[in-house]
Amino acid sequence: MKILFLIPIRVYKYAISPLMAGNCRYIPTCSTYAEEAIQKHGALKGTYLASKRILRCHPWGGGGYDPVPDTFSWSAVEK
């Protein structure tokens, strides 16, 4: 199931992203973060983490180094 979620990310990453200006505010980029999160935590948890990251990416948001967490807990999400 992870493959189904990774295909659109890779299409974006290699076909669409190079056509856009490189103005990412986070390291790694959101597409790389999403790919790593899905590979590390599975389709559901990885998509959740990637969605949270994309929602943080706006002009008034933060930036800098933001790696995929090594562990994931739904109980930590509720807090």
N, C-alpha and C positions, 0 to 999 in steps of 0.2 A: 504494500500500500504506500510505502514511503516513495517509491518510484513515481507514482501518479502525482504526488505533490511536488516532487523535485523537477519533473519535466518542464512545467511552466516557468519555474524559477530559472532554470538553465537557459530556456529560450530567451527570456528577458535578459539574463546576464550576458549572453554571448551575441544576441542579435539586435536587441533594442538599446541596451545600456550604452554600447560604444557610440551610438548616434547622438546621445545626449551629452550635455556639458558635464564634466566631472566636478560636481559640487556637493559631494557627500560630507555630512558633518560628523559622521561616526566612523570609527575604525573598529572592526571591518565594516564594509559597506552593508547596507540592509539586505541585499540579495545574498551575499556571502554569509551573513548572520543567519538568514532564514535557512539556507542550505545546511549549515552546520547544526542548527537547532533541530531540524527534522532528522538529520542523520544521527545525532546524539540522543535525542529524547523521543523519537517516533513522530508519526504524522500529527496526532492530535496535540500533544504538548508542544512540539516544535512549531506548529502553526500558531498556537496561542502565543508563544514567546515572540515569534516573528511579527505577529499582529501588534503586540504591545510595543515593539521596537519601532515599527512603521508609524504608529500613532504618536510616538514621542518625537518624530522627525518633522519639525516645523520651525519656522523662523524664530520663534520665541522659546524653543526647546533647548536642551543641552547639546553636548557634542563630546568628542574625544573618544578615548578607548573604552569600548563596551563589549567585552567578550560574552559568548554564550556561557551561562552558568553550568558548572559541572553536575550539579544536582537540581532536581525539580520536585517540588511538593505542592500538591493542590491545596493543602492546609496553609501553606505560606502565602498563597495567592489570595485567600479569603481575608487575610489581615490587612 
